[in-house]
Amino acid sequence: MFADRAKIFIRSGKGGDGHVSFRRELYVPNGGPDGGDGGRGGDVIFEVDKGLNTLQDFRHKRKFAAKDGEPGGKRRCHGADADDIILKVPEGTVIKEAESDKVIADMSGENHRQVVLKGGKGGLGNQHFATATMQIPKYAQPGQPAQELWVKLELKVIADVGLIGFPNVGKSTFLSRVTNAQPKIANYHFTTLNPNLGVVDLGEAKGFVIADIPGLIEGASEGVGLGHEFLRHIERTKMMIHVVDIAGSEGRDPVDDVYKINQELEAYNPDIASRLQVIAANKTDLIFEGDESPVERLKNEFEPKGIKVFPISGVSGQGMKELLYYVSEQLSALDQKPVTFEQEYFPEDELIYIDLPFTVEKDKETYVVEGPKIEKMLGYTNLDSEKGFAFFQKFLKDAGILDELEAAGIQEGDTVRMYGLQFDYYK
């Protein structure tokens, strides 16, 4: 079975703890602090591998964790940074946060490599906390905690044009004739279980990538049959060729088929349903002379709505050239930027644990705030940047730290100390 979805657990590495030690040398009885810093934990990185076309590698292994950074050592020895873990995915993979279904990364277009979870920063050794009044600090900063997340991977095929229609209308035959793709062709429902990609080369005109989206049925938008698994592959297409059996060789009405498929598209995603369509009236070689031309009936129904109809034969090739050149011309007039999905979930913002405990104590004229949440925040935030400082202020407010300081009696101008950070309090 084509593996186009997976759910996996990912974890970055914890930062190594800072070390507490003091220089001990002959004739230097009271050496200063020399505890080294911890190493950085490994990142979790997703990278596009052009040689992959499924998410098969994630079907049997579901948990991926980067290594933790090494703790610091004596004599200012820095702990070793951990190696990053790199997960290879096919181009077109969308990474989503599993619970909210929000997009974290779209591995397509120019985005071939993205850090999804950052490893924890290493903690500072006690050498950094020496001051004129505290010359023998007996504490060091712990490494920043690891980040962990359940994510969903979804492969959405990258193609300019999608072939849609009911089973057995001739989509696979069409694709095999106009591209170098070699889809399996047979006469039964859901012949195509994998989205087949092919490149249309028109010589002097601009070519394009076309995808044979597996045959849809009524109820596909509700997940009936293999609906959801395949509808997602249409999401990136800029245009669709709607293939119908104009001869009604299986007893289907082509006009009714177009309406039914469009209803499924509308129910699944109205944006997709509104994209440009063209109808390929296939199997003209099987039409028997009758009172009413089925091609004219199709044209009269849909061309007034702006959907052009091309009579074709996937077997003989009749009408193919005109259809393909029309599609190429329409694509050239559309926005050439690839369809990508914007990031909606930002792990670096979402994974700050503001429910961890903290303490506020008064030491002479200084208010000391301590706790794992403070250490995590300070190790995480770049306070030298305007955005980082604003984020830090919001954290103090949201976590209730400012309320606790005021309850402890802090006044404007009083000093606040949070591990290596010290500042004057002002509202």
N, C-alpha and C positions, 0 to 999 in steps of 0.2 A: 504493500500500500504506500502511496506517495506520502512522505512525511513532511507536512507543511505547517505543523503546530507542535509546540512543546512547552512544558511548564517546568522550570528549574529553580533551584535555590542557589543564590550566589552570596559569597561573603568575602569582604576584603580583609587584609591582615591588620592586626592590632599593632600599634606603635610600641616599640620597646620602651621599658621604663627607664627613667634617668637613675643614675647611681649615686649613692651617698658614700663618700670616702674622703680621707684627709691625707695630705702628703706626709709621709713618714721617711725622714732621711737622718742620717747620722749628723749630729750637731744641730738638727732642726727639730727641736722637741714639739713645737706647736705649728706644724705646717698647715697651710690653708686648705680649703676644700679643693678636691681634684676629681670629683665624680663626673664621669662622662655622660654624654647624651645617648638616649636610646635611638635605635635605627627606625626608619620608616617602614610601615607595613605595606604589603604588596597591594597594588591596584587590581581591580577586575576590569579587563579591557575586552571589548568586542571588536573584531576585525573582519573585514570582508575577504573571503577567499573565492576568487573567480572560478576555481575548479569545482566548487560545490554547487549543487542545485537542489538539495533537500536539507532538512533538519534531522536527518537520520542519526547523526552522532549524539543527539540529545534524547533519543528514545529509551536508551538503556541506562545511561548515567544521568542522574538528576541533580547531584549536588557538586558544586565547584567552589573551592575555598583557596584564597591566596595565603601565603605564609605570613607569620607575624614577624615584626622587626626584632632584632636582638637587643637585649638590655645594654645600657652603657656599662663601662668598667672603670677600674681604678686608673689613676694617672691620665685622666681626661680622655680615656679610650672611648671612641664613638662606636656604638653598636652597629653591626652591619645592617644595611637596608635589605628588606626581603625582595625576592623576585616578584614581578607582576605575573598574574595569570591571564593568558590571552585565549579567548574563545573565538574560534573561527566559524563564521556563518556565511551563507550564500548572500549575494547581493539581492536587495529587496526585502531583507528581514526587518520587521518592525518589533522593537523590544518594548513591552508594556509592563507597568506595575500590575501584579496579578489581581489584587483586590479591587483597585479603583478602575482598572482597564485604561489608565491614562498612558499616553505615549512617553517613553523615556528617550528613545532614539530610533531614528529611521536610517538603516544602513543602506542607503542608496544615494544616487547623485554623486556629489563630491564628498560625502561622508563615508569614508572607508575605514575609519578607526575612531572609536570613542571610549573614553574612560567612563564607565557607568557607576562604579563604586570606588571611591578613593581610599587608599590605605591610611591608617591612623598615623599621625605625626609622632615621632619619637619624643619622649619626655625629656625635659632638661635636667641635667645632673646638678648636684648641689653647688657646683662651682659658680653657677649663674645667680645664686641667691645671697651671696656675700655682700654685705653693706658695711658702712662705717660703724653702725651700731650692732650689726649681727654678723660677726666675723667667722663664726663656726656654725653655719646652717646645717641642721641635721635632717633636713628633708629634701626630697627631689620630686620632680614632677612625673607622675605616671604617664605612660604612653596613651595617646588618644585611642579610644575603643574602636573596634572593628565596626563596619557597617554590614548589615545583612538584609537580604530582600528576596522575596519570591517574585520571579518575573515570568511573563508569557512571551514566547517567541512566535511570531506569525510571519510566514513567507508570503508576500504579496508580489506576484509576478510583475516584472517591469516590461511593459510593451506599450507601443504607441496606439495600437489598435487591438480591440478584442473581438473575436468571433463569437457571437451568441446565437442561441436558437434551441429548439427542442432536439432531443436525440434523433439521430438518423435522418437529419435534413441535408447532410452532406458537408458538414464543416471540416471533417478530417480530410476528405477528398479534396476540398477546396485548398486547404493548407498545403497538402502535399504537392499540388499542382503549381502553386504560386511561390513556394519557398523551397529551401533545401531540407525542410523538416520531413521526418518519416514516421508519422503517427500510425498506430495500429488501426486498421479499418475493418469493421465487421458490422453485421446488421442485428444489433440488439441494444437494449437501453443501457446507458452509461458505458458505452464502448470505451470512451475516453475517461480514464480515471486520473490522469495527470494533465495539467495544463501544458500543451505543447507549444513551444516557441519556434518561430521561423523568421528569417530576414527576407523581405521582398526587395529584390534588386531590379530597378527599373532602367538601368543604364543612364540615359541623359537626365531623367527625372530623379528627384530625391527618393531614396528607398526608405523603408520603415520596418519596425519590428512588429510582428503580428502574433497574437496568442489565441490558440484554440481553447476557449473556456469550455469545460465539459458541459454536456447537454443539461439544460435546466428543465424542471418540471413545475407544475403548479404546486404552490406551497413551499417552494425553495427558500423564499425569504423568511419563512418560519422554521427553517432547518429541516424540512421534509426531504427525504432522500439524502443527497449529498450537497444540499443547497448552500449552507453557510460556508462549507469547506471550499466551495468553488467561487461563490459570489465575491469573496474577498479579493480574488485575482483580477477582477474587473476594476478595482478601485483606482489603479494608477493609469488606466487607459484614457487617452484624450478623445477617442472616437470609437464607435462600434459598428461593425458590419453585422447586420441582422440577417442570418441565413434562414430562408424558409423553403419548404418543399412546394414549389408552385404547381406541381402536377398532382398534389394530394395523393401521392402513391401509397400512403399508409392511412388514408381516410381522414386526414386532418385538413382543416380549412386554414389556408395561409394568412388570411386577414385576421381571423380569430387568434391565430398563433402569435402574431405581432403584438396584439393588444394584451394577451395574457403574459407574455414575457416582459413587456413594459410595466405591467402591474406589479410583477415580482421585483423588478428593479426599483420601482417607486417605493415599494414597501420596505425594501432593504436599505436603500439610500437614495433619497430624492435628488441629490446632487449628481449621482451617476445617471439617473434616468433623464436628466436634463441635458446630458452631453450629446454632441452631434452623432447622428445615426445615418446609415445608408442601408437600404434593403437589397440583399442579393437574392433575387428570385431564381433559385436553383432548380435543376432537373427539367429545364425547358425541353430537353430531348425526349422527355416522356409525356409531353402534352399531346393529347389527341384533339383533333379539330372538333369544335363544338359551337354552340350558339354564342357563348360569351368567352372572350379571351381572359384567362385568369390573370395574365400580366397587366392588361388594361384595368381590370377590376382593382388590382393592388395599387396601380398608379393613381387611379381616380380617388382611392381612399386616403392615400398617405402623401402624395406629392403636394396637394394643397396645404398640408401641415408642415411642409418644408423638409420632408424625408424623401430623398430621391430613390427611385427604384431602378435597378439594373437587372434585366433578364440574363441569366448565365447558365452554363452547363459545366459542372465540375469535371465531367467525363470527357467531353470534347474540347473544352477550353473556350467555347463560344462566349463572347461578352466579357471575358476576364480582363483584357487589356484596358478597356474603357473604364471598368470599375476601379481598377488599381490606380490608374492615372488620376481619376477623380479624387480618390482617397488621398493620394500624395499631394494634390493641389490644395485640398481642404486642410490637411495637416500643416502645410507651409503657412497658411493664413492664421493658424492658431498660435497661442503662446508656446514657445519652444522650450520653456523651462520644464524639467521633469516634475511629475506630480509627487510631492513628498509630504510627509506628515509631520507637523510641527510638534516640538517637545511640549508636553503638558505636565510632566512630573519631574521634579528636580530632586534627586536623592540627597544632594548636599544640603538642601534646605529642609526637606521632610524628615530626615533621619536624625534630627537633634532631639535628644530625649529630655524634654523639659519637665518630666515627672520625676526625675531623680532627686534625692534629698539634698539639702544644703543647710548650712548653719550661719547665723550672723551673731558675732560676739564683739564686745567692746574691749579693746586692749589699750588702757590709758586714753589717749586722744584719737586712737585709730579704730575704725570699724573693720573687723576682719571677716570676710565672707569666704567660706570654704565648702567643698563638696564635689562629688564627681561631675556634676553638671557644669560647674564653673570651670574645672580643669578641661573638660571636653570642649567647652565653648572657646576658651582662650587658646587651646591648641589648634582650633579649627578656623578661627576668624582672623583675617588680616586687618588689624585695627589701624594700620597706616593708610588704608584707603577709605574714602568717604562712604562708599557703599558698605564696607565692612563695619565701620564704626556705627553707622545707622542701624545695621542689622544687630550689632551688639546691644545698642540701647533698647531696641525692640525686645530682644531676648530678656534683658533685665526686667522690663515691664511685664512681659507675658508670663515669666516664670515666678512673678511675685516677689522678686528680690528687692525692688524699690519699696514696696509696701512694708517688707520686713525691716528694712533700714529705718524707715520713718517710724515704725512702731518701736524700734530700739532707741529712738530719740535723736537721730542724726539731724544736724543743722547744716545750713549752707556754709560751705568752706571747710567742713570737716573732712578728714582723710579716710579714704576707703582703700583697703588692700585685698587683692585677690591673687594669691600666689605671687608671681613675678610682676604683676601689674599693680600700680599705685596711682590714685588720682584723687582730686578734690571733688566733693559732691556739690552739685548745683542743680536746681530744678530746671 
